[in-house]
């Protein structure tokens, strides 16, 4: 059953909610008559998907899954680097959320301030106890003409992940309690609070995204602010260009070099050992092997 959430949406459109959907992206595509900025959130996705058709799995009722529909007159009017700028909005919103909602005597949410980073092209990373980044947010952007669907999945209150994901993924809950002497009762209390306040986080994400797209100051300096939060910037990286089907077929070779930053259209810029600077619009980024 389709309901609405009492969430302030600066885009001036409804925020709908369903307990279970195949995916919020599929659901959003049914909103043909809904205004730009309309949101659909869900407690559970039975067929959630990420980039390149990968399956996106989240525990029911513990996290935040939603899609926002943005409408533009034509595809040429879609803002550049929209996925990355959405990632920047989400990273800033999570920091603000933790500082305002979870900085208390027991829950030191402010410890993550300045440490939440954006990984090119569509992830938000939180640091683990060894300083490595682990994926806490996935973003999927699809366009149909001037209609844009931005799907966002935030691992909010999930305590653990399947073995195949435990070294790559994390939740806000896991990162807030790391290195702390939290017993099961305190962890349960924090988890309960995160579940209750996940729609407060949704509201903050919508507010930040609205500013990123409509505030003149944000629009003029998004690259600078994004590069300040760019995961692995100035580090040695390994990059495999192209689409997954090209990579698996052995048709492309990996590039190693230093991650310099982001271009005007959101392309990644890497300086090779030869000093040549290369730009790519698709591919897979990882740390270079030692």
C-alpha positions in Angstrom: 0.0 0.0 0.0 1.3 3.4 -1.0 1.5 6.0 1.8 3.4 9.2 2.5 6.1 10.2 4.9 6.0 13.4 7.0 9.3 14.5 5.5 10.1 18.1 4.5 11.0 17.9 0.8 12.5 21.1 -0.5 11.8 20.0 -4.1 8.1 20.6 -3.2 6.9 17.1 -4.1 5.5 14.2 -2.1 7.6 11.6 -0.3 5.9 8.3 -0.8 6.5 5.1 1.1 5.9 1.4 0.6 6.9 -1.4 3.0 8.0 -3.7 0.1 8.8 -3.1 -3.5 10.8 -4.9 -6.2 13.0 -1.8 -6.3 12.4 1.9 -5.7 13.8 2.5 -9.2 11.0 0.4 -10.7 8.4 2.0 -8.5 9.6 5.5 -9.4 9.2 4.8 -13.1 5.5 4.4 -12.5 5.1 8.0 -11.4 4.5 9.3 -14.9 2.3 12.1 -13.7 4.2 13.1 -10.5 6.2 16.3 -10.2 9.9 16.6 -10.3 11.4 15.9 -6.9 8.9 13.1 -6.1 10.4 10.5 -3.8 9.6 6.8 -3.2 11.1 5.1 -0.2 10.8 1.5 1.0 11.6 -0.8 3.9 12.5 -3.7 1.6 13.5 -4.2 -2.0 13.1 -7.8 -3.3 15.0 -7.0 -6.5 17.2 -4.0 -5.7 20.0 -3.3 -8.1 23.2 -1.3 -8.3 25.6 -0.2 -10.9 26.0 -2.5 -14.0 23.0 -4.6 -12.9 24.6 -5.8 -9.7 22.2 -7.0 -7.0 21.7 -4.6 -4.0 20.7 -6.4 -0.8 19.7 -4.6 2.4 18.1 -5.9 5.6 14.4 -5.2 5.9 13.5 -2.1 8.0 17.1 -1.4 9.1 18.3 0.9 6.3 17.3 3.6 3.9 16.3 2.9 0.3 14.7 5.5 -1.9 14.6 7.0 -5.4 14.0 10.6 -6.3 12.6 11.6 -9.7 14.0 14.7 -11.3 12.5 16.1 -14.6 14.4 18.2 -17.1 13.2 19.6 -20.5 15.7 17.4 -22.3 18.7 15.2 -21.7 21.1 18.1 -22.4 19.7 20.0 -19.4 20.6 17.3 -16.9 23.3 18.7 -14.6 26.8 17.4 -15.2 28.3 14.8 -12.9 24.9 14.3 -11.3 25.7 11.0 -9.6 28.9 12.3 -8.0 27.2 15.5 -6.9 24.5 13.3 -5.3 27.2 11.4 -3.5 28.6 14.7 -2.2 25.2 15.6 -0.9 24.7 12.3 0.8 28.2 12.4 2.4 27.6 15.9 3.8 24.1 14.9 5.0 25.4 11.9 6.9 28.0 14.0 8.6 25.4 16.6 9.6 23.0 13.8 10.7 25.6 12.2 13.0 26.8 15.4 14.5 23.3 16.7 15.2 21.6 13.4 16.2 24.3 11.1 17.6 26.9 13.2 19.4 26.1 12.4 23.0 28.0 11.0 26.0 27.4 7.5 24.7 27.4 7.9 20.9 30.2 9.8 19.4 28.8 10.4 15.9 31.0 13.4 15.4 34.0 11.1 15.2 33.2 10.6 11.5 33.1 14.3 10.7 35.3 15.0 7.7 36.0 11.3 7.2 33.0 10.4 5.0 34.2 10.3 1.4 32.9 9.9 -2.1 34.3 7.1 -4.3 34.1 7.6 -8.0 31.7 7.1 -9.6 28.8 6.3 -7.3 29.7 5.2 -3.7 30.0 6.8 -0.3 32.7 5.4 1.9 33.1 5.3 5.7 36.5 4.5 7.3 37.0 1.2 9.2 39.3 0.8 12.2 42.3 0.3 9.9 41.6 3.5 8.0 40.4 1.7 4.9 37.2 2.8 3.2 34.2 0.6 3.2 31.0 1.2 1.2 28.1 2.5 3.1 26.0 4.0 0.3 25.4 3.1 -3.3 23.9 5.4 -5.9 22.3 4.5 -9.2 21.3 7.1 -11.8 19.3 6.2 -14.8 17.8 8.6 -17.4 14.9 8.3 -19.8 15.1 11.4 -21.9 14.9 14.3 -19.5 13.5 12.1 -16.7 16.2 11.2 -14.2 15.9 8.5 -11.5 18.4 8.6 -8.7 18.3 5.5 -6.5 20.1 5.7 -3.1 20.7 2.9 -0.7 22.2 3.8 2.7 23.4 1.1 5.1 22.1 2.7 8.3 21.5 0.3 11.1 22.6 -3.1 9.8 24.7 -4.9 12.4 26.5 -7.3 10.0 26.8 -8.4 6.3 27.2 -11.7 4.5 30.8 -13.0 4.4 31.3 -12.0 0.8 30.5 -8.4 1.7 31.8 -8.0 5.2 35.3 -6.7 4.1 33.8 -4.3 1.5 30.5 -3.0 3.0 29.6 -1.3 6.3 26.8 0.5 8.0 26.7 3.8 9.9 26.0 1.7 13.0 29.2 -0.3 12.6 31.3 2.7 12.0 29.9 4.7 15.0 30.5 1.8 17.4 34.0 0.8 16.1 36.8 1.2 18.6 34.3 1.8 21.4 33.4 -0.3 24.4 29.8 -0.8 23.4 28.0 -3.8 24.9 25.0 -5.5 23.2 22.5 -3.3 25.1 24.2 0.0 24.0 24.5 -1.3 20.4 20.9 -2.3 20.4 19.9 1.2 21.7 21.9 2.9 18.9 20.5 0.5 16.3 17.0 1.3 17.5 17.6 5.1 17.3 19.1 4.8 13.8 16.1 2.9 12.6 13.7 5.5 14.1 15.7 8.4 12.7 16.5 7.1 9.2 13.8 9.3 7.7 15.4 12.3 9.4 18.5 11.3 7.4 16.3 11.1 4.3 15.2 14.7 4.9 18.8 15.9 5.3 19.8 14.2 2.1 17.0 15.8 0.2 17.9 19.2 1.6 21.6 18.8 0.7 20.8 17.5 -2.8 18.4 20.5 -3.4 21.2 22.9 -2.4 23.7 21.0 -4.7 21.4 21.5 -7.7 19.9 24.9 -7.0 22.1 26.9 -4.7 24.3 29.2 -6.9 27.3 28.8 -4.6 27.1 25.0 -4.5 26.7 24.9 -8.3 29.8 27.0 -8.9 32.3 25.1 -6.7 31.0 21.5 -6.6 34.3 20.1 -8.1 36.4 21.8 -5.5 34.2 20.5 -2.6 34.0 17.1 -4.2 37.7 16.7 -4.6 38.1 17.6 -0.9 36.0 14.5 -0.2 37.3 12.3 -3.1 38.3 8.8 -1.9 41.9 7.9 -2.8 42.7 11.4 -4.2 46.4 11.8 -4.6 46.9 8.1 -4.0 48.2 5.4 -6.3 45.3 3.7 -7.9 44.5 0.9 -10.4 41.8 1.7 -13.0 40.2 -0.7 -15.5 38.5 1.5 -18.2 35.2 0.6 -19.9 32.1 -1.3 -19.2 32.0 -4.6 -17.2 31.4 -6.7 -20.3 34.5 -5.2 -22.0 36.6 -5.7 -18.9 35.6 -9.4 -18.4 36.4 -10.1 -22.1 40.0 -8.9 -21.7 39.5 -6.2 -24.2 41.0 -3.4 -22.1 44.2 -3.1 -20.0 44.4 -1.6 -16.5 46.0 1.7 -15.9 48.0 2.6 -12.8 48.9 6.0 -11.6 47.9 8.8 -9.2 44.3 9.9 -8.9 44.3 13.6 -9.6 40.7 14.5 -9.3 37.5 15.0 -11.3 36.9 16.8 -14.6 34.1 19.2 -15.4 31.7 16.4 -16.6 32.6 14.1 -13.7 35.2 12.1 -15.6 38.1 10.7 -13.5 41.6 12.0 -14.1 44.6 9.8 -13.5 48.3 10.7 -14.0 50.3 7.8 -15.3 53.9 7.1 -14.3 54.9 8.6 -17.6 53.4 11.9 -16.6 50.5 11.7 -19.1 47.1 12.6 -17.7 44.2 10.4 -18.8 40.5 10.9 -18.3 37.8 8.2 -18.2 34.0 8.3 -18.0 33.5 4.6 -17.3 35.5 1.9 -15.5 36.4 0.4 -12.2 38.6 2.1 -9.6 40.6 0.4 -6.9 43.8 0.8 -4.9 46.9 -0.2 -6.8 48.5 -3.3 -5.5 51.6 -2.8 -3.4 
